[in-house]
């Protein structure tokens, strides 16, 4: 399958300002659930900038095609995500977490990658991360109960982010394929970035639990295990679609969740109008 030709990708304004201050345990009073999402938020500002840069490097290859317009939308959405998560992370700093240190460590690694690895390899890494975010987004939208009890503004932010990750999930992939990116490189880079993603989220989560004095709290970890791997665990639905990425000939829209995407687009239709795509 390929990117649906009728798909319009444009950033939409998030119409639910984050609370100030941010509730420490904004997700149903749970430290683990809150920090699981917080840990991912820390990655987004610098990560989204890396994705934008890797796609921009090759965007001229798509001139004159529908993909060129989708790239504009991709860049606009990712830039807007970065801005929202900067505000989110500033609120985490105000709670006493060392967000600067966590972000700087990621930034140092990304600068190393940009300096020492080819632009095509960087795009392949972006393609891999975009698949990770797409399958997590799909699972989150399919399972609204996962956000039950969360602060309404934070719940809306994560659903908004998930919707837009779904809309543009194949843009970097299609660009990579357009420039002749190989299957082997694509699959090898996915294995590498998966390890780094797990490492970064875990490190950020442990930092926040430690600052809260909950790192060795049995009840916290019991709840965390149930949240991740229990009967309704958030990681269990990711396994099969994750492994699909390693299949030769895979395309992100092989996971055809357009109906789900349309449902959430309708929910956000009452929000202020879409922002213009940025370049």
Number of C-alpha atoms within 10 A of each C-alpha: 11 13 20 12 9 7 12 13 22 23 25 22 16 21 15 13 13 19 14 9 11 17 15 15 15 21 23 13 14 16 21 24 22 20 24 21 15 20 22 17 22 25 23 21 22 17 20 22 16 22 23 22 18 23 26 16 13 18 18 10 14 17 11 9 9 14 21 17 17 24 26 22 25 29 26 21 27 25 20 22 23 19 14 19 22 18 14 21 24 16 20 22 13 13 16 11 20 15 20 12 10 17 19 12 11 17 17 10 11 17 12 11 16 15 10 10 11 12 17 20 18 22 27 29 27 27 27 25 20 23 24 21 16 26 23 21 23 21 18 19 22 13 13 11 11 18 19 12 13 19 19 15 16 21 19 19 21 16 20 24 21 22 24 24 24 26 26 25 25 24 25 29 24 20 22 21 15 13 13 10 17 12 15 11 13 23 18 14 19 23 13 12 17 16 10 13 15 11 12 20 20 15 13 24 23 18 20 25 19 14 13 14 10 17 15 10 11 10 11 16 15 12 15 18 13 13 18 15 13 14 9 14 15 17 13 13 16 17 10 10 17 17 9 15 19 16 10 10 10 14 19 24 15 14 14 11 13 14 9 14 19 13 12 17 16 10 11 19 11 9 13 11 13 13 15 14 20 16 12
